[in-house]
């Protein structure tokens, strides 16, 4: 089965800068990222920060009417300079 056949919702490809916030224990880290694609159920981010499965990331951008939080489902090296991560929005 191809990856596109497993997706629940169609992806819209874009290149949109946004601000992300990662809260770990009592620390907060803010970093910039780029949204590579988005759907009703999730988003793919390109970032210079490595992300770990299960982390919660809050994103701020004109795409969302208010800050939106999603959970990291996968993360990988991207072009040896960046990281690419797939995040799932809460249902």
C-alpha positions, 0 to 999 in steps of 0.5 A: 500500500502506498503512503498516500493510500494510508492517509485519512485526509488529503494533504495540501502542500505549502511552504509557510514559516511559523513559530513553534513552542515546545514545552518540556517539564517546566521549560519552554523552547520557542523555535521557527519552523516551516510547514511543508504540508497540512491536512485536517488531521496533521502537519509536516514540519521542517525545523532545525530542532530535532523532535521526539515522538510524543512531544507536544508542539504548539504552532502559531501562524496565520494558518490557524485562527488561534495557536494549535497543538499537535503531537509528534508521530515521527521525525527524521533527518532531512537533507543532512541540515534539517529535521522533518517531523509529522505531527498529528492534531488532537481529534 
